[in-house]
Amino acid sequence: MRNIKLTIAYDGTDFHGWQRQPELRTVQGVLDEAIERLLGARPNTNASGRTDAGVHALGQVVHFLSASRHGPEVYLKALNATLPRDVRVLDAAEVPQAFHATLDARSKRYRYRLDNAQYASPFELRYAWHVFHRLDVDAMNRAGAALLGRHDFRSFETDWPNRLSSVRTIYDVEASRHGDLVHVEVEADGFLYNMVRAIAGTLMLVGTGKRPEGWVAEVLRAEDRVEAGPTAPARGLFLLHVNYDRPPERADRR
């Protein structure tokens, strides 16, 4: 058996998330169908993590075992020829059998996109959250620094508890402006349900001046979801990159 690793991108708008579900269109479902057409057998695909309905990916990582002798270039060309246009395989490689896309991930990085123009851009309706109040990116960065390190992040988890532990390590939180777009990027060793979207909603309140910078540290200490900001809409969230090397050092530049 050979272990095949795929790096894929997808527009999550018209999907009910990553995980296969009966009678629903999911990313795993259409990917498995494409692989089955190529190999003649349904694969057992595993992803670095499950994205929710409406969430996008620029660098999702998937692996599956196959007895096929197809080279990586065949997977790349053949799958892209049959996949729907809102999913693309960016890279294919054969990796050691011990590699596991989920268990071997050392960190993941997400980007949340906010459309900060006065009027919502029609070209960002599927990919960003429109916030018309001018966001103070510097204030968001100063406030976000409180989240760096290892903490209990239950204040940023929807319907706690969803996992055995809500303790995670955040290596980087960074807000940046790109014209009328503001990006909030978070890298961590793992994420709780809606964690990045809750962080984005919380920092948005600081950026608009509705909450002081020190409030984010208070929210973290409270360990109570009701103390944090709103859960930002799924459409603005992108899985950027999955890191399989050693964990990054904590980035505290502020």
Buried (B, 14 or more C-beta within 10 A) or exposed (E): EBBBBBBBBBBBBEBBBBBBEEEEEBBBBBBBBBBEEBBEEEBEBBBBBBBBBBBBBBBBBBBBBBEBEBEBEEBBEBBBEEBBEBBBBEEBBBBEEEBBBBEBBBBBBBBBBBBBBEEBEEEBEBBBBBBEEEBBBEBBBBBBBBBBEEBBBBBBBEEBEEBEEBBBBBBBBBBEBEEBBBBBBBBBBBBBBBBBBBBBBBBBBBBBEEBEBEBBEBBBEEBEBEBBBEBBBBBBBBBBBBBBEEEBEEBEEE
